[in-house]
Amino acid sequence: MKKIIQPIVLPFWWQDLLLAVPRIVCGYFLTADFGSSKFGLPWSPAEKNLGFFEVAFWFPNDVAGYGGIFAMFPAFFAWMAAFSEAVGGLLLMLGFQTRLFSFLICCTMLVAIFMQQINQGIWNALPALVFLWVAVFGCILGSGRFGADYLITLKKST
């Protein structure tokens, strides 16, 4: 389990900082804007009227429209997508369980790109593409030295 959590630390602190900035910014936007409008969190907009960890009523119908396995289990996939954006974005921002949640964000963004946004043009898919690439770096490198994963593994190794 430690291998999954322990981030790759780059030779210089500024290199880790350079990779932490997009992780933190994208994590913030995922949780504060994209995810919280579909998933009930304390900072979800009040007009969405979402309970804690509740998915917006319209989202499973959108997911079912993708067809195939998404149509068979729309509530599950809607909940997982909203969770990975809202909670995954928060944990990506904090650098906690970075690889796990980066993987979930990658899966969600791939579905968003190819099942929803790409049909409306590349410019509509651009936000999901950015989140995807930041999550790919998170899958490979972890949080770097500017995240909770680094602090946790630092403590365990001493």
KAZICOR-V626381 format. One record per residue. N is the residue number from 1. SS is DSSP state (a for helix, b for strand, c for the rest). OMEGA is omega as a letter, one per 40 degrees, with the letter a starting at -180 (NA if undefined). Layout:
[[N;SS;OMEGA] [N;SS;OMEGA]]
This chain:
[[1;c;a] [2;a;i] [3;a;i] [4;a;a] [5;a;a] [6;c;a] [7;c;i] [8;c;i] [9;c;a] [10;c;a] [11;c;a] [12;c;a] [13;a;a] [14;a;i] [15;a;i] [16;a;i] [17;a;i] [18;a;i] [19;a;i] [20;a;a] [21;a;i] [22;a;i] [23;a;a] [24;a;a] [25;a;i] [26;a;i] [27;a;i] [28;a;a] [29;a;i] [30;a;a] [31;a;a] [32;a;a] [33;a;a] [34;a;a] [35;a;a] [36;c;i] [37;c;i] [38;c;a] [39;b;a] [40;c;i] [41;c;a] [42;c;a] [43;c;i] [44;c;i] [45;c;a] [46;a;a] [47;a;i] [48;a;i] [49;c;a] [50;c;i] [51;c;a] [52;c;a] [53;c;i] [54;c;i] [55;b;i] [56;c;a] [57;c;a] [58;c;a] [59;a;i] [60;a;i] [61;a;i] [62;a;a] [63;a;i] [64;a;i] [65;c;i] [66;c;i] [67;c;i] [68;c;a] [69;a;i] [70;a;i] [71;a;a] [72;a;a] [73;c;a] [74;a;a] [75;a;i] [76;a;a] [77;a;i] [78;a;i] [79;a;a] [80;a;i] [81;a;a] [82;a;i] [83;a;a] [84;a;i] [85;a;a] [86;a;a] [87;a;i] [88;a;i] [89;a;i] [90;a;a] [91;a;i] [92;a;i] [93;a;a] [94;a;a] [95;c;a] [96;c;a] [97;c;a] [98;a;a] [99;a;i] [100;a;a] [101;a;i] [102;a;i] [103;a;i] [104;a;i] [105;a;i] [106;a;i] [107;a;a] [108;a;a] [109;a;i] [110;a;i] [111;a;a] [112;a;a] [113;a;a] [114;a;a] [115;a;a] [116;a;a] [117;a;a] [118;a;i] [119;a;a] [120;a;i] [121;c;a] [122;a;a] [123;a;i] [124;a;a] [125;a;a] [126;a;i] [127;a;i] [128;a;i] [129;a;i] [130;a;i] [131;a;i] [132;a;a] [133;a;i] [134;a;i] [135;a;i] [136;a;i] [137;a;i] [138;a;i] [139;a;a] [140;a;a] [141;a;a] [142;c;a] [143;c;a] [144;c;a] [145;c;i] [146;c;i] [147;c;a] [148;a;i] [149;a;i] [150;a;a] [151;a;i] [152;a;a] [153;a;i] [154;a;i] [155;a;a] [156;a;a] [157;a;i] [158;c;NA]]
